[in-house]
């Protein structure tokens, strides 16, 4: 009797897992994240030279920034937040989506307030909660996006905006570069120019949660 084991039968290779197709909405949000991340880099002074980097789609003229803000939504901002950059009805190539955006900053502290309204089939067909989560994730993944921070605590607070209860997320932690205590507030609601994202990013030793709530409550 032969003591040699029988040759092993070749095993059929398992089929590779099916690759999940990226939905239109996800593609749009990733693109928006890149755009917003770049804008926040510009506003925080990492990229010098101003809105020329974005061609003629954006402006740094204070009066024009305020005018575009009024198209997005009516809001009363503290006077220390100066208009930085804005764009109106900016088309994102190959997505069928356009957006309007206005950014204000308090220098030299680096505290920022951003309003971004966007519209398009990939956005309109997505549930609001999913849209908000994916957009915030895509923004946070970009270099400099919303002043990257290590989140230590996060909770939601419902605030009435334009007559509707809206859940805003309040996150606190440490800003990556400086180690300062940092506060980030985000929320999404229907504005005059489409679904609108409000983002506050600032030094938590200068701004408390209730101060940001007071700003949000001025939205009309």
ABEGO torsion letter per residue (X at the ends): XBABBBBBBBBBBBBBBBBBBBBAAAAAAAAAAAAAAAAAAAAAGABBGEAAAAEAABBABAAAAAAAAAAABBBBBBAABBBABBBBGBBBBGAGBBBBBBBBBBOAAGBBBBBBBBBEAAAAABBAAAAAAAAAAAAAABBGBGGBBBBABBBBBBBBBGGBBBBBBBBBEBBAAAGBBBBBBBBBBBBAAEBBBBBBBBBAAABBAAAAAAAAAABX
